[in-house]
Amino acid sequence: ITRIHYGGGGDWYANPSSIPNLLSFLEQQTIIAVDPIEQRAKIGDDVFFSSPYLYMTGHGNIKFSEDEAQILRDHLIRGAFLHADDNYGMDKSFRREIKKVFPDKEWVELPNSHPIFNTYYKFKNGLPKIHKHDNKIPQALAMYHNKRIIALYTLETDLGDGWESDEEHERVTGTKLSPTKRENALKMGTNIIFFALTQ
């Protein structure tokens, strides 16, 4: 998994223990061979081009240059997968910038019956709610190209917050995350990765 280091001033580095924890869970609970080290790359770096699974999160502003938008577009169309996870506050800028990448595509909300909620673990009610955000129902929004999901946007859930270590979560929020929410977040992250690899 490669975390995108985007410009614009947003905290692309948020939840630093989240991806390593998810990868560790994936290695323990599935037969998927994983590299436990989170990679980080700017759009267009060598690491970026060698990465089939991209992840981005944050609270604030996201900014893609025109060149970055084109590079990201080409990489996703060629077969890469992007998971964008709103950490509360990136929604407006992410929607604006992804329009640079795919001006003619729209987000499609995935129903609870979609395979992404059943591909490894079962989530009969769809995307789990991890963080309250605006107290709205979580949404899994997909962008398609030739019937393949090339980008998934998880909104009003904050899966990355659930992947965080207990110590980091408590340091940032001052509260403990329930074990059930943590487990659900890790299981949903596993489903997303499993689906991306097998769709």
Salt bridges, closest charged atoms under 4 A:
ASP11 OD2 - HIS59 ND1 2.68
GLU38 OE2 - ARG3 NE 2.78
GLU38 OE2 - ARG40 NE 2.71
ASP74 OD1 - ARG73 NH1 3.85
ASP91 OD1 - ARG95 NE 2.85
GLU97 OE2 - ARG96 NE 2.65
GLU97 OE1 - LYS100 NZ 2.87
GLU106 OE2 - LYS99 NZ 3.02
GLU156 OE1 - LYS129 NZ 2.71
ASP158 OD2 - HIS133 NE2 3.39
ASP161 OD1 - HIS169 ND1 3.07
ASP166 OD1 - ARG182 NE 3.96
GLU168 OE2 - ARG171 NH2 2.66
GLU170 OE1 - LYS176 NZ 3.10
GLU183 OE2 - LYS187 NZ 3.14
